[in-house]
Amino acid sequence: MNWYRGIPSVTDVVECGGAFHRITWRRGSLTALDHDVDAEKALASLGGELPDCIQILDAWRAGREDSEAIAALIEDLEIPRRSVLVRNLSNLEQTVSNMLAQVPASHPSVRRMHETIKRAQQHLRLVTLPRGLKQRLEIEMMVRCERNWRTDALPAAARTAAEALMASRANPEVEQCMRTWRRIPSRSIITVETWVIDSGDQPTLIGWFGPHGGFAAASLPISWLRRVSARGLALVDGCFILDIEEGQSVYKRVTAARWEHQRKEIGDKSTPVVGDALLVARKSGASLRWLDA
């Protein structure tokens, strides 16, 4: 089964040469709808400048294999700052190029400087993508991490960034699940941690909460972002989905968590109950049928 199955396509608008153009992500591919990419690159090879949309496509392809880009995506810049930052970095590149004009082009320092600036530009273009495209790029990066999670081929920096990205997406969903089941006041403090495990390991959720707050710790497979979050299934019927089976059936077996009141055992607190359920996916929305009920 293709990893992108079930993930909705996204079309966002980006600024390109003073105009606004469309870029679409669909089934694992990124497309600049308002450009003939081959023709634009042919012109650029003759001395022309690549349009911003094409530069985004190039940055996307390079960023999928770049562990530092994963960490950069966690930062979310305000929309008004995006074009300003890209323009400032372009100005910096021109300034450095002028400074290095007196140095022989073959000198190693010149090549390293240009490579560093190019990489910084690519990171900045990824960081400043519209939210929908950024989320799809996150998924593609996590697919790469997932494939190499058990091996030494995944750099330590990429592993750390992937764990931080997972926590940034899962923690709010776990907290929302807790507040839904107990109607915890917004002023009450809830602490949530997420640990990343291999896709073949058993996911877990532990913790407790009461009227004044609580904590939770989730162990989620590296595939959670792709299989659950990207499909909009992190919360179903107020329950947190820890994992979901692959497949095209309307009925999917999932590992889910609900919270139950345990007044007698541990005082006025609620604890998570993790179990198997059937997720029923219909056009009107998803629902759960607990198998232990």
Kinemage of the C-alpha trace (Angstrom):
@kinemage 1
@onewidth
@group {chain A} dominant
@subgroup {mainchain}
@vectorlist {calphas} color= white
{ca met a 1} P 0.000 0.000 0.000
{ca asn a 2} L 1.362 3.433 -0.954
{ca trp a 3} L 2.324 5.495 2.089
{ca tyr a 4} L 0.340 8.520 0.882
{ca arg a 5} L -2.984 6.684 0.506
{ca gly a 6} L -5.730 8.454 2.446
{ca ile a 7} L -3.770 11.693 2.931
{ca pro a 8} L -5.790 14.569 1.394
{ca ser a 9} L -4.236 16.615 -1.400
{ca val a 10} L -3.377 20.253 -0.711
{ca thr a 11} L -3.189 23.311 -2.971
{ca asp a 12} L -1.645 26.488 -1.576
{ca val a 13} L -0.857 29.868 -3.080
{ca val a 14} L 2.680 31.286 -2.910
{ca glu a 15} L 4.224 34.569 -4.014
{ca cys a 16} L 6.219 34.238 -7.232
{ca gly a 17} L 7.788 37.189 -9.015
{ca gly a 18} L 5.174 39.643 -7.791
{ca ala a 19} L 2.266 37.336 -8.647
{ca phe a 20} L 0.526 34.551 -6.745
{ca his a 21} L 0.820 31.033 -8.090
{ca arg a 22} L -0.566 27.636 -7.073
{ca ile a 23} L 1.451 24.702 -5.808
{ca thr a 24} L -0.270 21.355 -5.247
{ca trp a 25} L 0.746 18.284 -3.255
{ca arg a 26} L -1.042 15.120 -4.337
{ca arg a 27} L -0.177 11.460 -3.836
{ca gly a 28} L 3.367 12.167 -2.745
{ca ser a 29} L 4.209 14.598 -5.573
{ca leu a 30} L 4.590 18.378 -5.623
{ca thr a 31} L 3.504 20.305 -8.730
{ca ala a 32} L 3.800 23.972 -9.727
{ca leu a 33} L 0.515 24.411 -11.569
{ca asp a 34} L 1.346 27.743 -13.186
{ca his a 35} L 4.728 26.812 -14.686
{ca asp a 36} L 6.289 24.622 -17.355
{ca val a 37} L 9.107 23.373 -15.124
{ca asp a 38} L 11.308 21.961 -17.899
{ca ala a 39} L 11.049 25.138 -19.954
{ca glu a 40} L 11.779 27.358 -16.942
{ca lys a 41} L 14.897 25.331 -16.089
{ca ala a 42} L 16.060 25.461 -19.683
{ca leu a 43} L 15.847 29.257 -19.615
{ca ala a 44} L 17.674 29.353 -16.284
{ca ser a 45} L 20.514 27.302 -17.750
{ca leu a 46} L 20.969 30.100 -20.307
{ca gly a 47} L 21.392 32.703 -17.572
{ca gly a 48} L 17.826 33.409 -16.531
{ca glu a 49} L 16.557 33.315 -12.956
{ca leu a 50} L 14.454 30.440 -11.686
{ca pro a 51} L 10.948 31.502 -10.590
{ca asp a 52} L 10.213 31.191 -6.869
{ca cys a 53} L 7.822 28.282 -7.475
{ca ile a 54} L 10.557 26.226 -9.164
{ca gln a 55} L 12.986 27.079 -6.374
{ca ile a 56} L 10.420 25.762 -3.900
{ca leu a 57} L 10.226 22.476 -5.813
{ca asp a 58} L 14.026 22.170 -5.727
{ca ala a 59} L 14.161 23.036 -2.018
{ca trp a 60} L 11.437 20.448 -1.350
{ca arg a 61} L 13.365 17.643 -3.055
{ca ala a 62} L 16.578 18.546 -1.242
{ca gly a 63} L 14.847 19.065 2.099
{ca arg a 64} L 13.313 15.588 2.185
{ca glu a 65} L 16.825 14.165 2.622
{ca asp a 66} L 18.107 16.885 4.971
{ca ser a 67} L 17.991 16.171 8.717
{ca glu a 68} L 18.483 19.855 9.590
{ca ala a 69} L 15.427 20.775 7.503
{ca ile a 70} L 13.240 18.594 9.740
{ca ala a 71} L 14.250 20.648 12.759
{ca ala a 72} L 13.750 23.883 10.827
{ca leu a 73} L 10.145 22.978 10.001
{ca ile a 74} L 9.160 22.941 13.670
{ca glu a 75} L 9.545 26.721 13.680
{ca asp a 76} L 6.384 28.392 12.390
{ca leu a 77} L 6.897 31.903 11.028
{ca glu a 78} L 4.165 34.472 10.782
{ca ile a 79} L 2.971 34.987 7.199
{ca pro a 80} L 4.003 38.697 6.917
{ca arg a 81} L 7.625 37.760 7.664
{ca arg a 82} L 7.978 35.128 4.940
{ca ser a 83} L 8.697 37.159 1.811
{ca val a 84} L 10.828 39.607 3.823
{ca leu a 85} L 13.118 36.856 5.094
{ca val a 86} L 13.494 35.265 1.664
{ca arg a 87} L 14.305 38.653 0.124
{ca asn a 88} L 16.840 39.490 2.862
{ca leu a 89} L 18.651 36.184 2.350
{ca ser a 90} L 18.772 36.797 -1.406
{ca asn a 91} L 20.294 40.218 -0.739
{ca leu a 92} L 22.845 38.600 1.563
{ca glu a 93} L 23.789 36.129 -1.165
{ca gln a 94} L 24.371 38.988 -3.600
{ca thr a 95} L 26.491 40.854 -1.056
{ca val a 96} L 28.639 37.815 -0.331
{ca ser a 97} L 29.004 37.121 -4.049
{ca asn a 98} L 30.306 40.651 -4.568
{ca met a 99} L 32.769 40.222 -1.716
{ca leu a 100} L 34.027 36.933 -3.126
{ca ala a 101} L 34.346 38.284 -6.646
{ca gln a 102} L 37.987 39.093 -5.931
{ca val a 103} L 38.699 35.466 -4.967
{ca pro a 104} L 39.316 32.829 -7.663
{ca ala a 105} L 36.080 30.935 -8.317
{ca ser a 106} L 37.870 27.617 -7.905
{ca his a 107} L 38.949 28.430 -4.360
{ca pro a 108} L 37.342 25.997 -1.820
{ca ser a 109} L 36.132 28.833 0.420
{ca val a 110} L 34.068 30.284 -2.411
{ca arg a 111} L 32.363 26.989 -3.131
{ca arg a 112} L 31.673 26.347 0.550
{ca met a 113} L 30.207 29.807 1.042
{ca his a 114} L 27.877 29.479 -1.940
{ca glu a 115} L 26.794 25.995 -0.833
{ca thr a 116} L 26.080 27.256 2.690
{ca ile a 117} L 23.984 30.146 1.414
{ca lys a 118} L 22.106 27.909 -1.027
{ca arg a 119} L 21.271 25.466 1.750
{ca ala a 120} L 20.128 28.295 4.037
{ca gln a 121} L 17.881 29.598 1.266
{ca gln a 122} L 16.362 26.151 0.794
{ca his a 123} L 15.682 25.801 4.530
{ca leu a 124} L 14.078 29.225 4.631
{ca arg a 125} L 11.825 28.449 1.676
{ca leu a 126} L 10.645 25.311 3.442
{ca val a 127} L 10.097 27.052 6.774
{ca thr a 128} L 8.066 29.784 5.097
{ca leu a 129} L 5.791 27.447 3.124
{ca pro a 130} L 2.046 27.775 3.738
{ca arg a 131} L 0.866 25.512 6.538
{ca gly a 132} L -0.773 22.879 4.330
{ca leu a 133} L 2.357 22.279 2.259
{ca lys a 134} L 4.564 22.316 5.339
{ca gln a 135} L 2.494 19.551 6.894
{ca arg a 136} L 2.842 17.416 3.770
{ca leu a 137} L 6.598 17.942 3.721
{ca glu a 138} L 6.746 16.914 7.371
{ca ile a 139} L 5.041 13.660 6.434
{ca glu a 140} L 7.496 12.961 3.608
{ca met a 141} L 10.428 13.605 5.929
{ca met a 142} L 8.968 11.309 8.574
{ca val a 143} L 8.503 8.559 5.972
{ca arg a 144} L 12.252 8.722 5.352
{ca cys a 145} L 12.907 8.564 9.106
{ca glu a 146} L 10.502 5.658 9.441
{ca arg a 147} L 12.340 3.635 6.805
{ca asn a 148} L 15.661 4.112 8.578
{ca trp a 149} L 14.520 4.226 12.220
{ca arg a 150} L 16.143 0.910 13.155
{ca thr a 151} L 19.389 1.547 11.271
{ca asp a 152} L 22.456 3.708 11.660
{ca ala a 153} L 21.651 5.345 8.312
{ca leu a 154} L 19.459 7.880 10.124
{ca pro a 155} L 21.621 10.708 11.526
{ca ala a 156} L 21.270 11.491 15.223
{ca ala a 157} L 20.136 15.028 14.366
{ca ala a 158} L 17.312 13.650 12.200
{ca arg a 159} L 16.232 11.255 14.950
{ca thr a 160} L 16.120 14.050 17.521
{ca ala a 161} L 14.224 16.348 15.148
{ca ala a 162} L 11.721 13.596 14.303
{ca glu a 163} L 11.027 13.009 17.988
{ca ala a 164} L 10.479 16.736 18.541
{ca leu a 165} L 8.173 16.940 15.514
{ca met a 166} L 6.108 13.971 16.718
{ca ala a 167} L 5.758 15.520 20.171
{ca ser a 168} L 4.680 18.864 18.703
{ca arg a 169} L 1.859 17.134 16.792
{ca ala a 170} L 0.774 14.494 19.318
{ca asn a 171} L 0.917 16.399 22.613
{ca pro a 172} L -1.923 18.836 21.828
{ca glu a 173} L -4.148 15.949 20.662
{ca val a 174} L -3.552 13.960 23.863
{ca glu a 175} L -4.313 17.029 25.969
{ca gln a 176} L -7.485 17.740 23.995
{ca cys a 177} L -8.595 14.143 24.561
{ca met a 178} L -8.090 14.520 28.320
{ca arg a 179} L -9.981 17.800 28.491
{ca thr a 180} L -12.829 16.385 26.415
{ca trp a 181} L -13.443 13.467 28.772
{ca arg a 182} L -13.327 15.430 32.021
{ca arg a 183} L -14.065 19.015 30.985
{ca ile a 184} L -10.919 20.221 32.734
{ca pro a 185} L -10.855 24.016 33.205
{ca ser a 186} L -8.515 25.775 30.799
{ca arg a 187} L -6.530 27.169 33.737
{ca ser a 188} L -5.658 23.656 34.948
{ca ile a 189} L -2.194 22.494 33.927
{ca ile a 190} L -1.736 19.297 31.938
{ca thr a 191} L 1.738 18.007 31.107
{ca val a 192} L 2.091 15.679 28.118
{ca glu a 193} L 5.152 13.845 26.815
{ca thr a 194} L 5.473 11.759 23.655
{ca trp a 195} L 8.110 9.115 23.056
{ca val a 196} L 8.760 7.622 19.628
{ca ile a 197} L 8.966 3.838 19.232
{ca asp a 198} L 9.481 1.556 16.266
{ca ser a 199} L 6.457 0.869 14.075
{ca gly a 200} L 6.398 -2.762 15.163
{ca asp a 201} L 6.258 -2.022 18.901
{ca gln a 202} L 3.118 -1.747 21.025
{ca pro a 203} L 1.924 1.847 21.604
{ca thr a 204} L 0.997 2.885 25.142
{ca leu a 205} L -0.568 5.777 27.039
{ca ile a 206} L -0.217 6.255 30.794
{ca gly a 207} L -1.146 9.060 33.165
{ca trp a 208} L -3.913 10.500 35.290
{ca phe a 209} L -5.758 13.753 35.780
{ca gly a 210} L -8.166 15.318 38.212
{ca pro a 211} L -10.013 18.605 38.707
{ca his a 212} L -6.754 20.571 38.972
{ca gly a 213} L -4.739 19.040 36.137
{ca gly a 214} L -2.616 15.993 35.443
{ca phe a 215} L -0.089 14.381 33.139
{ca ala a 216} L 0.145 11.843 30.315
{ca ala a 217} L 2.961 10.033 28.529
{ca ala a 218} L 2.372 8.448 25.128
{ca ser a 219} L 4.638 5.992 23.313
{ca leu a 220} L 3.748 6.198 19.631
{ca pro a 221} L 5.128 4.450 16.552
{ca ile a 222} L 7.194 6.543 14.170
{ca ser a 223} L 4.452 5.894 11.591
{ca trp a 224} L 1.809 7.702 13.719
{ca leu a 225} L 2.232 11.035 11.928
{ca arg a 226} L 1.663 9.402 8.527
{ca arg a 227} L -0.979 6.812 9.378
{ca val a 228} L -3.033 8.695 11.952
{ca ser a 229} L -2.382 12.426 12.220
{ca ala a 230} L -2.062 13.154 8.486
{ca arg a 231} L -5.430 11.496 7.868
{ca gly a 232} L -7.150 13.642 10.495
{ca leu a 233} L -7.768 10.641 12.779
{ca ala a 234} L -5.830 11.586 15.922
{ca leu a 235} L -9.124 12.185 17.760
{ca val a 236} L -12.233 10.137 16.996
{ca asp a 237} L -15.296 10.364 19.249
{ca gly a 238} L -13.077 12.204 21.729
{ca cys a 239} L -10.697 9.218 21.939
{ca phe a 240} L -7.010 9.413 21.105
{ca ile a 241} L -5.872 7.049 18.338
{ca leu a 242} L -2.439 5.568 19.044
{ca asp a 243} L -2.142 3.423 15.917
{ca ile a 244} L -4.173 2.167 12.986
{ca glu a 245} L -3.843 -0.828 10.703
{ca glu a 246} L -3.066 -0.350 7.040
{ca gly a 247} L -5.693 -1.257 4.469
{ca gln a 248} L -8.501 0.052 2.299
{ca ser a 249} L -11.442 -1.382 4.225
{ca val a 250} L -14.173 0.850 5.645
{ca tyr a 251} L -13.528 -0.895 8.966
{ca lys a 252} L -10.014 -0.498 10.376
{ca arg a 253} L -8.672 -1.950 13.595
{ca val a 254} L -7.111 0.725 15.789
{ca thr a 255} L -5.473 1.078 19.172
{ca ala a 256} L -7.355 3.842 20.980
{ca ala a 257} L -7.477 5.450 24.412
{ca arg a 258} L -10.358 6.774 26.466
{ca trp a 259} L -10.299 8.110 30.026
{ca glu a 260} L -12.353 6.605 32.831
{ca his a 261} L -13.106 7.929 36.296
{ca gln a 262} L -11.450 5.953 39.109
{ca arg a 263} L -12.901 7.652 42.214
{ca lys a 264} L -12.674 4.614 44.494
{ca glu a 265} L -9.250 3.324 43.533
{ca ile a 266} L -7.093 6.452 43.368
{ca gly a 267} L -9.294 9.293 44.478
{ca asp a 268} L -11.059 11.778 42.250
{ca lys a 269} L -8.931 11.049 39.202
{ca ser a 270} L -9.264 9.591 35.728
{ca thr a 271} L -6.835 7.215 34.028
{ca pro a 272} L -6.486 6.079 30.398
{ca val a 273} L -7.966 2.818 29.157
{ca val a 274} L -6.106 1.626 26.053
{ca gly a 275} L -7.767 -1.025 23.933
{ca asp a 276} L -8.679 -2.244 20.483
{ca ala a 277} L -11.521 -0.716 18.514
{ca leu a 278} L -12.931 -0.659 15.019
{ca leu a 279} L -12.739 2.662 13.236
{ca val a 280} L -15.611 3.091 10.814
{ca ala a 281} L -14.698 5.568 8.075
{ca arg a 282} L -17.591 7.083 6.165
{ca lys a 283} L -18.070 10.272 4.161
{ca ser a 284} L -19.993 11.745 7.093
{ca gly a 285} L -16.982 11.197 9.361
{ca ala a 286} L -15.235 8.539 11.425
{ca ser a 287} L -16.557 6.764 14.505
{ca leu a 288} L -15.335 4.086 16.922
{ca arg a 289} L -16.749 0.769 18.021
{ca trp a 290} L -14.910 -0.529 21.070
{ca leu a 291} L -14.114 -4.235 20.971
{ca asp a 292} L -13.820 -4.541 24.751
{ca ala a 293} L -17.195 -2.937 25.490
